[in-house]
């Protein structure tokens, strides 16, 4: 969930000292549990 939260903060312009200037979309991915689950997401600042 930390990666998802960071992606959301980036596109909202609220990532503080980690902010990427002009971030409008972010792609994140994660896996865990001995490779038993995988997740991928795309978040953006504009409504679809």
N, C-alpha and C positions, 0 to 999 in steps of 0.2 A: 504494500500500500504506500510505502514511502516514495517509490518511483512515480506512482500515479499522482500523488499529492504534489510532487515537484513539477511534473508536467502541467498540472492545473495551475499552479502558482506562476509558472513561466508565461503561459498564454494570457493570464490575467494581469501580468505586469507587477506581481507582488512577491517576486523571488528575492528581493533585497540584493545583497552583494553578489549573489549567483545569477542575477537576471541577465538574460541574453537580449540585447537590444533588438526590438522589432519582432520578437517571437509571436507568431500568430497561430502556429500549429505545432504539436509535439507528438512524437511517436514513442511509446514505451513498450518494454517487454520484460517478462520475468518468468522464471521457472523454479521449481523447488520440490521438496518432499521426495528426494531421490529421483527427480525427473518424473514425478507422478502427475504433475499439473503444469500447464503452460498458460500464460496470459499475454495478450497483446492489445494495445489500445491506441487510439488516436484522439486527441482532444484539440479543440480550436477555440479561438476567440469570437468567431462569428457563428450565428445560428445556421444550421444546415438548410 
